[in-house]
Amino acid sequence: MQYSGKVLLVDDDQNVLELVKLYGEREGFNVIGVSNGDLVLAAFDRENPDVVILDIMLPGQDGLTLCRNLRAVRMVPIIMLTAKGEEADRVLGLEMGADDYVAKPFSPRELVARIKAVLRRTQPVYAPMNLKLNYPGLEILADTRTVLIDGQATEVTPREFDLLYYLAQNPRRVFSREELLAAVWGYDFFGDQRTVDVHVRRLRTKMASLPSEYLTTIWGVGYQFTPPAKGGETTK
């Protein structure tokens, strides 16, 4: 299957830029390379990419700072590149709003697969168009990928939306972290279950005005979406 889309790749390693560009363009992507963090915001505004790939260690602004700054502009999917074994960097990147990460050294084919996966998840794939999930104080609109909390639109990242939408479509069902990784991330995530915890924690912060039971931790198992007993309906 041939893909399309624009990828902004930020890395100061020329070999990485060339390899990802080569593999990405084979699959139909337009890969724009930037090697200095100070040039990223201008390139982002000019190119309007569909996906951003950020190395953490960069000349100029570092990747974590850029991730936070890009999130303030638009909810574009972001994949972080981190040094192998640097769990703290991965978690911090997710906290800053990244949707995914790939540890260096990595296979260009794996990175392209991650790009495809994150682009697929920017479309409402779990249900027909115009499906709405309605719960007290919470409305999730699949067609526009919008979350309304107390009637107000709330910014969520693409992965946060997918996770909340998946859980809300299966109220009161308990999911393990492994099941959520498989269903929402859509591929083997190398056993890093803290990724799920970080995204749940971010959603809870954004849903602070709602009952905490909406995202319930089932200790030793995983998570459950628990709406009020009489609340909740699905409409088209």
C-alpha positions in Angstrom: 0.0 0.0 0.0 1.4 3.4 -1.0 1.0 6.1 1.6 1.2 9.9 1.3 1.8 12.7 3.7 4.4 15.1 4.7 7.0 14.2 7.4 9.1 16.8 9.2 12.3 15.0 10.4 14.5 16.8 12.9 17.9 15.3 13.5 21.5 16.5 13.3 22.8 13.2 12.0 23.0 13.4 8.2 23.0 9.6 7.9 19.6 9.5 9.7 18.2 12.2 7.5 19.3 10.5 4.3 18.1 7.0 5.4 14.7 8.1 6.6 14.2 10.2 3.5 15.1 7.3 1.3 12.9 4.8 3.0 10.0 7.3 3.5 9.9 8.4 -0.1 9.8 4.7 -1.2 6.5 4.5 0.6 5.2 7.8 -0.9 6.0 10.2 2.0 7.5 13.6 1.4 10.3 13.8 4.0 11.6 17.3 4.9 14.8 17.2 7.0 15.9 19.9 9.5 19.2 19.6 11.4 19.0 22.5 13.9 16.4 22.9 16.5 16.2 26.7 16.0 14.9 26.2 12.5 12.1 23.8 13.3 9.3 26.2 14.2 9.7 28.1 10.9 9.8 24.8 8.9 6.8 23.6 10.8 4.8 26.7 9.9 6.0 26.7 6.3 5.6 23.0 5.5 2.5 22.2 7.7 3.6 18.5 8.1 1.3 15.6 8.9 3.9 14.0 11.3 6.9 15.4 13.2 9.9 13.2 14.2 12.1 14.9 16.8 15.5 13.8 18.0 16.0 14.9 21.7 19.6 16.0 21.4 19.9 18.8 18.9 21.9 22.0 18.3 19.7 24.9 19.1 16.4 24.1 20.8 16.3 20.5 22.1 13.6 18.0 21.1 11.7 18.1 24.4 11.4 21.9 24.2 10.3 21.7 20.6 7.7 19.1 21.4 6.1 21.4 24.0 6.3 24.4 21.6 4.8 22.5 18.7 2.0 21.2 20.9 1.1 24.8 21.7 0.7 25.4 17.9 -1.1 22.3 16.6 -2.0 18.8 17.6 0.2 17.2 15.0 1.4 13.6 15.8 4.9 13.7 17.2 7.4 10.8 17.3 10.5 11.2 19.6 13.9 9.7 18.9 15.7 8.8 22.1 18.9 7.2 23.0 18.6 3.4 23.7 17.8 2.7 27.3 17.1 6.3 28.3 13.7 5.6 29.9 13.6 9.0 31.6 13.8 10.7 28.2 11.1 8.6 26.8 8.7 9.2 29.7 9.5 13.0 29.7 8.8 13.1 26.0 5.5 11.4 26.4 4.7 13.9 29.3 5.5 16.8 26.9 2.9 15.5 24.5 4.7 13.1 22.2 2.6 10.3 20.7 5.3 7.7 20.2 9.0 7.2 20.5 11.7 5.1 18.7 15.0 4.3 20.5 18.3 4.8 18.7 19.8 3.0 17.0 16.7 2.1 15.0 15.7 0.5 11.7 14.5 3.0 9.1 11.9 0.5 8.2 10.6 0.4 11.8 10.4 4.2 11.9 8.5 4.3 8.6 6.1 1.7 10.1 5.6 3.9 13.1 4.8 6.9 10.8 2.2 4.8 9.0 0.7 3.7 12.3 0.4 7.2 13.7 -1.1 8.5 10.5 -3.7 5.7 10.5 -4.6 6.7 14.1 -5.4 10.3 13.1 -8.5 8.9 11.3 -11.5 7.6 13.2 -11.0 3.9 12.6 -12.9 2.4 15.4 -16.5 3.2 14.3 -18.5 4.8 11.5 -18.3 8.4 10.7 -20.4 10.8 12.9 -20.5 8.4 15.8 -20.7 10.2 19.1 -20.1 8.9 22.5 -22.1 10.8 25.2 -21.5 10.6 28.9 -22.4 13.1 31.7 -20.0 16.0 31.1 -18.2 14.2 28.4 -18.8 14.0 24.6 -16.4 12.4 22.1 -16.9 13.1 18.4 -15.3 10.6 16.1 -15.8 12.5 12.9 -13.9 15.6 14.0 -11.8 13.8 16.7 -13.1 16.3 19.3 -13.4 15.9 23.0 -15.9 18.1 24.8 -15.7 18.4 28.6 -18.6 20.2 30.2 -19.5 21.5 26.7 -16.0 23.0 26.0 -13.6 21.6 23.4 -10.5 20.2 25.1 -7.2 19.8 23.3 -6.0 16.2 23.3 -3.2 14.7 21.3 -4.0 12.1 18.6 -3.0 9.2 20.8 -4.9 10.6 23.8 -8.0 10.8 21.7 -7.5 7.2 20.5 -7.0 5.9 24.0 -10.0 7.7 25.5 -12.2 6.8 22.5 -11.3 3.1 22.7 -12.0 3.0 26.5 -15.2 4.9 26.2 -16.5 2.6 23.5 -16.1 -0.3 25.9 -17.4 1.1 29.2 -16.8 -1.0 32.4 -14.6 -3.4 30.5 -11.2 -3.9 32.2 -8.2 -3.7 29.8 -4.7 -4.7 30.7 -1.9 -2.4 29.6 -0.8 -5.0 27.0 -4.3 -5.0 25.5 -4.4 -1.2 25.3 -1.0 -1.1 23.7 -2.1 -3.7 21.1 -5.5 -2.0 20.4 -4.6 1.7 20.5 -0.9 1.7 19.5 -1.5 -1.1 17.1 1.8 -2.9 17.1 4.4 -4.4 19.4 5.5 -1.6 21.7 8.4 -3.6 23.1 6.7 -4.0 26.5 7.0 -0.4 27.7 3.7 -0.4 29.6 4.5 3.0 31.2 3.5 4.6 27.9 -0.1 3.7 28.8 0.2 5.1 32.3 1.6 8.4 31.0 -1.3 8.9 28.6 -3.9 8.0 31.2 -2.3 10.5 33.6 -2.4 13.2 31.0 -6.1 12.5 30.2 -7.0 12.6 33.9 -5.4 16.0 34.2 -7.5 17.3 31.2 -10.6 15.6 32.6 -10.1 16.9 36.2 -13.6 18.5 36.4 -15.2 15.1 35.7 -15.6 12.2 38.2 -12.3 10.5 38.7 -14.0 7.1 38.1 -14.2 7.8 34.4 -10.6 6.5 34.1 -10.3 3.9 36.9 -7.1 2.1 37.7 -7.7 -1.6 38.3 -4.7 -2.4 40.4 -2.6 -5.3 39.1 -4.5 -5.4 35.9 -4.9 -2.1 34.0 -7.7 0.4 33.4 -11.4 0.7 33.0 -13.7 3.5 31.7 -16.4 3.7 34.4 -19.3 6.2 33.6 -22.1 7.0 36.1 -24.5 4.1 36.5 -27.3 5.8 34.5 -25.2 7.8 32.2 -23.8 7.1 28.8 -25.1 6.5 25.3 -23.8 6.1 21.8 -25.4 8.0 19.0 -24.9 8.4 15.3 
